[in-house]
Amino acid sequence: MIDQQAIDRLEIYHQQGRLIRHAWTGTDAQGRETACLLAALVPECGVMESADSCPASVLPPWLANLTPWLDDAGTAAAWPGFVARYVAVLRSWNLDAAQSQRCDYLCRALIVREARSHTLDPQCTTACDTVIALCDRAAAGSSHTAEEWAAARDAATTTILSARWSGAAAAAIAAGASAAREAAAMAAGAAATAAEATADHAPAACDRMIDGILTVLETEIGPRGSK
């Protein structure tokens, strides 16, 4: 369970219209304190302006690092709906560590699939497919080795160095291929860089990824979240 005091605080900010984006904290026209999603959950994150201040009792590290991107990256039109879904997900959260890790890998696979959709280059699509397959296996609970993840990262590095694809988009492959224990921020890095793969499509890409990530969490929580 996520710390209920943190969820209560987030819900108050949401209900009172004091959630903001593109800034950690602020003050509205009425002089009320405002905060982004993560700073509303954990005020210390707003003070430090970093997801690193979020304790695991509030959010798993991968989701804490992803939350600022979820808050800021989508379109203005989609943001209110995404925020409402995010708040509902945390209120219903019932995932154990294994289920949370499954969601982490499902989200990484989703993100790299988005990056893949912006290229037809064979080397790039092969690197993406390798990472997607590994993430899907990890999400399904199948065994995977450090050597396999290392090979996937090497493929991503080759893609970047070959200049066959934008470095930003190729970085999404490397981020997806990094084991969770190595860098909790990798999911956020992958999402941000996948959206940069083709600048003209970035707003739509961000909305698709945010919707997909929230759907992953909603699906994993399922009807159990209503208990």
N, C-alpha and C positions, 0 to 999 in steps of 0.2 A: 504494500500500500504506500502511496505517496503521502508525505506529511500533510495532514488535514488542515493545519493552520495556514500553510502556504497556499493550499487550494482555496480556502475561505478568503484569503487576502486577494488572490487573483480574481475570484468571482466578484468581490466588492468593487474592484477597479473596473471590471467589465460591466457590471450593472450600472455603475455610476458614470460610465462613459469617460473613464480616465486612463484608458489604455492608449498608447501612442506607438508610432513606428518611426524608424530612422533616427532615433535618439534613445538613450538609456532612460533618462528621467527628464522632467520638466515641470512647468507650472502652466495651468490653463488660464483662460480669460477671467475665470472666477477666483483665481488665486489658489486653486486646489492642486495638490501634488499629482503629477502624472508619471506613468512608467511604462516601459515596454513589457512584453509578456514575461520575460525572464526576471526583470527587475521587480515586477509586481509579485512574482513568486518568491524571489529571494532578494530583499533590499540590498544585501551586500554586493550582489552582482551589479546593481546600478551604481554603487559607490566605487567599486573597482573597475567597472565597465569591462567585465570579463565573465565568461561562462565558467571559468576555472573556480570561481567562488561558490558555485552551486554544489551543495552536498548531495551525495548519492541517495540520501534519505528523501530528497525532494524529487530529483529526476536522475535517471541513469545518465552517465556522462555523455554517451553518444547523442541522446536527445537534448540534453542541456546545451551542448555545442551546436546542435542543429537549430535550436529554437530561435536565436536572433535572425538567422537566415529565413526561417519560416515566417517570421514577423515582417521582415523588410522586403523580401524579394518579389512577392506577388503583386498583381495590379491593385490599384486603389479600389476598383469595383469589386474585386473578389475578396479583399481583405476582411471585411466584417463577417462574412460567412466562414472564412477560414478560422478567424479568432473564436467564433462561437463553437465551432467543431473542436478546436484545440482545447478550450476550457472544458467542454463536455467529455473529451477523452481523458483528461486528467482527473476529473471528478469520478469517472467510472473505472479508473485504472485498477486492474486486478492481476497484473502480469508478474510472474516470478522472474528470476534472473535469466533463466533459459528462454522463456517466452520473449523477454525484452531483447535478448541477443538475436533471436530469430527475426524480430522486427528490424533490428539494425541491419542484418544482411539482406532482408527483403527490400529495404529502402535503398541500400547501396546498389542492388541489382536494378531496381527501378531507375535510379539516377543514371547508371551507366547505359541502360537502354535508351534513355533520352539522348545522351551524348552520341550513341551509335546512330540515332536517326538523322543526324546532321552530316553524315559522310557516306560515300559509296566506295571510298578507297579500300582495297582489299586488306592491306596491312592494318589499317585502323579497325575495320570491322572484325578482323580476326582477334586483335587484342581485346576489343570489347567483348566478343563472344567468350573468350577464355575467362575473363573476369566475371561475366554474368553467370557462367556455368559454375564457377567456384562459389560465388555468393549464393546461388540457388541450392547448391549442395550443402553449404554451411547452414542455410536456413532450414533445410530439411533434416538436419541433424546427422548428415553423413560425414564420414571421416575425411579429413583433408590435412595435408602436411604443410609445414613451414616452407618446404622446398617448392611446393606448388604455388603458394602465395608469392614466393620470391620470383619464380619464373613469370608469373603474371605481372609483377611490378617491372621486371626486366623488359617484358613486351611493351608495356606502357612507356618506359623510358626510351626504348628504341623508336617508338612512334613519335615521341616528342622530338628526339634528336634528328629524325629523318626529315623533319619539316614537312611531312606529308599532311599534317593536320595542325590546327592552331594549338599552341602550347596549352592554352587554357582548357580546351576540350580534352586533350590527351591527359591532362592532369586529373581529370575525372576518373579515367581508367586506373591510374595509379592510386588514387584515393580509394576507389572501390576495392582495390586489391590489397590494401593494407589491413593486416589483422587488427581486430578491435583493441587488443591489448596494447598495440603500438601507439595509437593516436585516436583518442575519442573524437577529435575534431575532424577526422577524415570525411565523415558523411557530409558535414557542412561544406567542407572544401570541395567535395565532389559535386554537390548540388550547385554551388556557386559557379564552378568552372564549366559544368555541363551547360548551364544557361548561357554562358558566354561563347559557346561553340559557334553559334551564328547569331550575331548581335541583332539582326532584324527579327529573329524569332524569340529573343530572350524573354519578353513579357509572357507570351503564351507558354513557352517552355517552363517558366517558373510556376505559373498557375497549374500546369499539368502535373509537375512534380510535387507541389504542395498538396494538391488534391489526392495524388496517389499515395503520398506518405501518410496523410491523415486516414485514408481508406485502409491502408495496411494496419494501422493502429486500431481503428474501429472494428475491423474484421477480426483481429486477434483477440480483442477484448470481448467482442460478441455479446450475446445475451447475458453472459456472466456479470457484465458490468452493471446490470440493473439490480443486482442483489443488495 
